[in-house]
């Protein structure tokens, strides 16, 4: 069963437990659940969203049985179905708070797209990231080629997509794609630790930072400098900066809870 759970753990989190019946295979119901979690994150008390899955596997991507059914649709209808996934990826990028992936076992196909769309990733030792579309005569979707091109050396991205070879969590960690490795079965605890660190920070500044980092891949340096200037000028006059600067001068921890 797919469900979204709002937990009060000192920090305030939205935790999405993904479908476990088919290793977290993507479905319209799961899209809707994650969307609801992102909408809940508009609440100023919410500081992070965690995507996780019980059952030892993060997400197996698309369901092959569904793909077989889609062969009977027109190409335009198939595009509409793919747009549902892409809308979800865009929503994760636009979430008001950081999104953390807790990857046990592995993330395959669009499941890898989902994990790589998140701001922070915790992965279990031995977990694998795969893009095996080519084995079924298919091509990546869900922004996977964009994510891989930005995060991995081109030869490794090609190896993943052309040869369907998995990349381990250890390799991803060494490349800086995975933020933290954890023993199998402990990813959620590590993800909650990252959420604690996020929750201690300034919510508005974090949101702006996420937007600036995302836009840096697309904007010219001049345009990015202008965006940073405007964002910094606004932030410097705000209450979060007032608290942060005061805490620095007073040699204490800042309190951004307000």
LOKEBA-462037 format. One record per residue (C-alpha): residue number from 0; y, z, x; chain. Coordinates in steps of 0.2 Angstrom, whole numbers, plus 5000, padded with zeros to 4 digits. Each point is the difference from the previous one (the first is absolute). Layout:
BEGIN
ATOM   fikol   north     up   east   keti
ATOM     NUM       Y      Z      X      A
...
END
This chain:
BEGIN
ATOM   fikol   north     up   east   keti
ATOM       0    5000   5000   5000      A
ATOM       1    5017   4996   5006      A
ATOM       2    5013   5013   4999      A
ATOM       3    5017   5006   5006      A
ATOM       4    5003   5018   5003      A
ATOM       5    5016   5009   5003      A
ATOM       6    4997   5015   5012      A
ATOM       7    5012   5014   5004      A
ATOM       8    4996   5005   5018      A
ATOM       9    5016   5008   5006      A
ATOM      10    5007   4982   5003      A
ATOM      11    4998   4989   4984      A
ATOM      12    4988   4986   5001      A
ATOM      13    4993   4986   4989      A
ATOM      14    4982   4998   5006      A
ATOM      15    4991   4985   4994      A
ATOM      16    4981   5001   5000      A
ATOM      17    4994   4982   4999      A
ATOM      18    4984   4994   4991      A
ATOM      19    4984   5005   5009      A
ATOM      20    4987   4991   4990      A
ATOM      21    5001   4984   5010      A
ATOM      22    5007   5007   5017      A
ATOM      23    5018   4999   4992      A
ATOM      24    4999   4982   4995      A
ATOM      25    5017   4995   4993      A
ATOM      26    5003   4998   4982      A
ATOM      27    5014   4998   4987      A
ATOM      28    4997   5019   4995      A
ATOM      29    5002   5005   5019      A
ATOM      30    5016   4990   5001      A
ATOM      31    5007   5009   4985      A
ATOM      32    4995   5017   5007      A
ATOM      33    5009   4997   5016      A
ATOM      34    5015   4993   4991      A
ATOM      35    5001   5016   4990      A
ATOM      36    4999   5010   5015      A
ATOM      37    5015   4990   5008      A
ATOM      38    5010   5002   4984      A
ATOM      39    4996   5019   5001      A
ATOM      40    5007   5000   5017      A
ATOM      41    5018   4996   4993      A
ATOM      42    5000   5019   4996      A
ATOM      43    5011   5008   5013      A
ATOM      44    4987   5014   5003      A
ATOM      45    4987   4987   5006      A
ATOM      46    5000   4998   5018      A
ATOM      47    4985   4989   5004      A
ATOM      48    4986   4990   4992      A
ATOM      49    4982   5000   5007      A
ATOM      50    4988   4987   4997      A
ATOM      51    4982   5006   5002      A
ATOM      52    4982   4997   4994      A
ATOM      53    4986   5011   4997      A
ATOM      54    4982   4993   5005      A
ATOM      55    5003   4997   5018      A
ATOM      56    5009   4983   4999      A
ATOM      57    5018   4997   4998      A
ATOM      58    5000   4983   4991      A
ATOM      59    4988   4985   5000      A
ATOM      60    5013   4988   4994      A
ATOM      61    4997   4987   4986      A
ATOM      62    4984   5000   4990      A
ATOM      63    4990   4984   5003      A
ATOM      64    4994   5000   4982      A
ATOM      65    5018   4999   4994      A
ATOM      66    5003   4986   5012      A
ATOM      67    4986   4991   4993      A
ATOM      68    5007   5002   4982      A
ATOM      69    5017   4994   5007      A
ATOM      70    4992   4983   5005      A
ATOM      71    5001   4995   4981      A
ATOM      72    5019   5003   5000      A
ATOM      73    5013   4987   5004      A
ATOM      74    5008   5001   5016      A
ATOM      75    5016   5006   4992      A
ATOM      76    4991   5014   4991      A
ATOM      77    4992   5005   5017      A
ATOM      78    5017   5001   5008      A
ATOM      79    5006   5012   4986      A
ATOM      80    4985   5011   5004      A
ATOM      81    5004   5000   5018      A
ATOM      82    5018   5004   4996      A
ATOM      83    4994   5017   4992      A
ATOM      84    4994   5005   5017      A
ATOM      85    5016   4994   5009      A
ATOM      86    5011   5009   4988      A
ATOM      87    4990   5016   5004      A
ATOM      88    5003   4997   5019      A
ATOM      89    5018   4997   4997      A
ATOM      90    5001   5017   4990      A
ATOM      91    4992   5009   5014      A
ATOM      92    5013   4993   5012      A
ATOM      93    5014   5005   4987      A
ATOM      94    4993   5017   4996      A
ATOM      95    5014   5014   5001      A
ATOM      96    4990   5010   5012      A
ATOM      97    4988   4997   5014      A
ATOM      98    4982   4994   4996      A
ATOM      99    4986   5007   5010      A
ATOM     100    4982   4992   5001      A
ATOM     101    4985   5011   5003      A
ATOM     102    4987   4988   5005      A
ATOM     103    4982   5006   5001      A
ATOM     104    4986   4988   5004      A
ATOM     105    5011   4984   5000      A
ATOM     106    5012   4988   4991      A
ATOM     107    4994   4983   4997      A
ATOM     108    5009   4984   4994      A
ATOM     109    5014   5005   4988      A
ATOM     110    4995   5018   5003      A
ATOM     111    5006   4997   5018      A
ATOM     112    5016   4992   4992      A
ATOM     113    5002   5016   4990      A
ATOM     114    4998   5012   5015      A
ATOM     115    5012   4990   5011      A
ATOM     116    5013   4999   4987      A
ATOM     117    5002   5019   5001      A
ATOM     118    5013   5009   5012      A
ATOM     119    4987   5011   5009      A
ATOM     120    4981   4998   5002      A
ATOM     121    4987   5013   5004      A
ATOM     122    4983   4993   5003      A
ATOM     123    4983   5008   5003      A
ATOM     124    4992   4997   5017      A
ATOM     125    4989   4985   4999      A
ATOM     126    5008   4993   4984      A
ATOM     127    5002   4981   5001      A
ATOM     128    5014   4988   4994      A
ATOM     129    4993   4983   4995      A
ATOM     130    5007   4984   4993      A
ATOM     131    4984   4991   4996      A
ATOM     132    5007   4987   4987      A
ATOM     133    4995   4986   5011      A
ATOM     134    4981   5004   4997      A
ATOM     135    5003   4996   4982      A
ATOM     136    5010   4985   5003      A
ATOM     137    5016   5009   4995      A
ATOM     138    5016   5004   5008      A
ATOM     139    5010   5017   5002      A
ATOM     140    5012   5006   4987      A
ATOM     141    5009   5016   4996      A
ATOM     142    5012   4997   5015      A
ATOM     143    4986   5003   5012      A
ATOM     144    5005   4985   5012      A
ATOM     145    5017   5007   5000      A
ATOM     146    4995   5017   5004      A
ATOM     147    4988   4995   5014      A
ATOM     148    5012   4988   5008      A
ATOM     149    5013   5014   5001      A
ATOM     150    4988   5014   5006      A
ATOM     151    4987   4991   5011      A
ATOM     152    4999   4988   5014      A
ATOM     153    4998   4982   4993      A
ATOM     154    4983   4997   5008      A
ATOM     155    4993   5016   4992      A
ATOM     156    5008   4996   4983      A
ATOM     157    4991   4983   5001      A
ATOM     158    4984   5008   5005      A
ATOM     159    5000   5011   4985      A
ATOM     160    5005   4986   4988      A
ATOM     161    4990   4985   5008      A
ATOM     162    4985   5009   5006      A
ATOM     163    4999   5014   4987      A
ATOM     164    4998   5012   5014      A
ATOM     165    5004   5018   4996      A
ATOM     166    5013   5010   5010      A
ATOM     167    4996   5019   5002      A
ATOM     168    5012   5014   4996      A
ATOM     169    4999   5004   5018      A
ATOM     170    5007   4983   5005      A
ATOM     171    5013   5001   4986      A
ATOM     172    5006   5017   5006      A
ATOM     173    5001   4994   5018      A
ATOM     174    5011   4986   4994      A
ATOM     175    5011   5012   4990      A
ATOM     176    4995   4993   4983      A
ATOM     177    4991   5016   4995      A
ATOM     178    5010   5016   5002      A
ATOM     179    4986   5012   5002      A
ATOM     180    4981   5001   5002      A
ATOM     181    4990   5013   4992      A
ATOM     182    4982   5005   4999      A
ATOM     183    4991   4992   4986      A
ATOM     184    5002   5010   4984      A
ATOM     185    5017   5008   5006      A
ATOM     186    5012   4986   4997      A
ATOM     187    5007   5007   4984      A
ATOM     188    5005   5017   5009      A
ATOM     189    5008   4990   5014      A
ATOM     190    5009   4989   4987      A
ATOM     191    5007   5016   4992      A
ATOM     192    5006   5006   5017      A
ATOM     193    5010   4984   5002      A
ATOM     194    5007   5003   4982      A
ATOM     195    5005   5017   5005      A
ATOM     196    5010   4993   5014      A
ATOM     197    5008   4987   4989      A
ATOM     198    5004   5013   4987      A
ATOM     199    5010   5010   5013      A
ATOM     200    5011   4986   5003      A
ATOM     201    5016   4992   4990      A
ATOM     202    4993   4990   4986      A
ATOM     203    5015   4988   4998      A
ATOM     204    5001   4997   5019      A
ATOM     205    4981   4996   5000      A
ATOM     206    5002   4988   4986      A
ATOM     207    5014   4991   5009      A
ATOM     208    4990   5000   5017      A
ATOM     209    4985   4992   4991      A
ATOM     210    5011   4986   4994      A
ATOM     211    5009   4997   5016      A
ATOM     212    4983   4999   5010      A
ATOM     213    4993   4988   4987      A
ATOM     214    5016   4989   5000      A
ATOM     215    5000   4999   5019      A
ATOM     216    4985   4988   5000      A
ATOM     217    5010   4987   4990      A
ATOM     218    5018   5002   5004      A
ATOM     219    5010   4994   5015      A
ATOM     220    5005   5013   5012      A
ATOM     221    5018   4998   4995      A
ATOM     222    4995   5002   4981      A
ATOM     223    4990   5015   5005      A
ATOM     224    5014   5008   5010      A
ATOM     225    5011   4998   4985      A
ATOM     226    4987   5008   4989      A
ATOM     227    4998   5015   5012      A
ATOM     228    5019   5002   5001      A
ATOM     229    5002   5001   4981      A
ATOM     230    4985   5012   4998      A
ATOM     231    5006   5011   5014      A
ATOM     232    5017   5001   4993      A
ATOM     233    4994   5005   4983      A
ATOM     234    4987   5013   5007      A
ATOM     235    5013   5008   5011      A
ATOM     236    5010   5005   4985      A
ATOM     237    4986   5007   4990      A
ATOM     238    4993   5017   4997      A
ATOM     239    4984   4997   5010      A
ATOM     240    5010   4996   5015      A
ATOM     241    5011   5015   4997      A
ATOM     242    4984   5012   5000      A
ATOM     243    4992   4991   5014      A
ATOM     244    5015   5001   5012      A
ATOM     245    5004   5018   4995      A
ATOM     246    4982   5005   5004      A
ATOM     247    5000   4991   5017      A
ATOM     248    5016   5009   5005      A
ATOM     249    4994   5017   4993      A
ATOM     250    4983   4997   5009      A
ATOM     251    4990   5002   4984      A
ATOM     252    4988   4990   4990      A
ATOM     253    5009   4989   4987      A
ATOM     254    4996   5003   4982      A
ATOM     255    5000   4984   4990      A
ATOM     256    4992   5007   4985      A
ATOM     257    5016   4998   4990      A
END
